[in-house]
Amino acid sequence: MVHTLVDSALKSKLPAADYPVISSAPYDARSQSVPASNVIVFVVGGATYEEAKELALSFNQGPELRVVLGGNMIHNSKSFLADIS
């Protein structure tokens, strides 16, 4: 899920009303033509190690793009299962 959202953000396919963009470059709200170079993902309720690994391996391949993952906490298997039960 997180991977899909970040991938859509990089392709400018997310609705601007739901996912606002902050940019110093000229921005056309109709076309969302500004390519993302820094993406901050904050997971309310906590992120998992798997999500962090997936984002790091998929998107942090070069200096032109940086993806940062944050959350209330980092879940392990016990905390994740306790949270959803």
Backbone hydrogen bonds, N-H to C=O, Kabsch-Sander energy under -0.5 kcal/mol:
donor,donor_aa,acceptor,acceptor_aa,energy
5,L,1,M,-2.1
6,V,2,V,-2.4
7,D,3,H,-2.5
8,S,4,T,-2.4
9,A,5,L,-2.2
10,L,6,V,-2.3
11,K,7,D,-1.2
12,S,9,A,-1.2
13,K,8,S,-2.9
18,D,15,P,-0.8
19,Y,15,P,-2.3
23,S,21,V,-0.5
29,A,27,Y,-0.6
31,S,28,D,-0.7
32,Q,28,D,-2.6
33,S,28,D,-0.6
39,V,66,R,-2.8
41,V,39,V,-0.5
41,V,68,V,-3.3
42,F,40,I,-0.5
43,V,70,G,-2.7
44,V,42,F,-0.7
46,G,43,V,-1.7
47,A,73,M,-2.2
49,Y,75,H,-0.9
52,A,48,T,-2.0
53,K,49,Y,-2.7
54,E,50,E,-2.6
55,L,51,E,-2.3
56,A,52,A,-2.3
57,L,53,K,-2.6
58,S,54,E,-2.0
59,F,55,L,-2.4
60,N,55,L,-0.8
60,N,56,A,-0.9
61,Q,59,F,-1.4
65,L,62,G,-1.0
66,R,37,S,-2.2
68,V,39,V,-2.9
70,G,41,V,-3.0
72,N,43,V,-1.1
75,H,47,A,-3.5
75,H,73,M,-0.6
80,F,76,N,-2.4
81,L,77,S,-2.3
82,A,78,K,-2.2
83,D,79,S,-2.0
84,I,80,F,-1.8
85,S,81,L,-1.1
